[in-house]
Amino acid sequence: MLRKAIEEIGAPIARHQIEYHAFLDQSKMLGYSREKGIPLVAYAPLAQGRAASDPVLQGIGLKHGVTAAQVALAWLLEQDGVAVIPKAQRLESQKSNLDALAVPLDDDDGQTIAVLPKNHRFVTPPFAPQWDT
């Protein structure tokens, strides 16, 4: 869809918002977006709340004194060309999300997150296209 929009419309694309989190591989789309100079915006970056209770992310969080959700956000924020828009209604959640900017993930953390299953899509409305074709 993005490729078609770029080729047929020819207008610059300001950003591309897609479901992206630690449980969904979006490397192809991220690579294409980078190639075209289009910032990628991670929608549902906490996997609709599932990141907060993931034992692997919790373990990394424990190591750094932060929450699993902060780890998930920090992992996305470390990626070049990726912006993150977590949903947060409560002030405490908003502050916690902002604090993810200061989470110092190391190479071991990145490797641990990299081996998480990356085939979980949680946002599939009835009008959705075939996402991964």
Protein Blocks (a to p, Z undefined) as FASTA:
>chain_A
ZZmmmmmnopacfbdcddddfkbccklmmmmmmmnopacddehklonollmmgmklmmmm
mmnopafklmmmmmmmmpghiacddddfbfklmmmmmmmmmpccdfklmmmmmmpcckbc
fbdcfkbccfkZZ
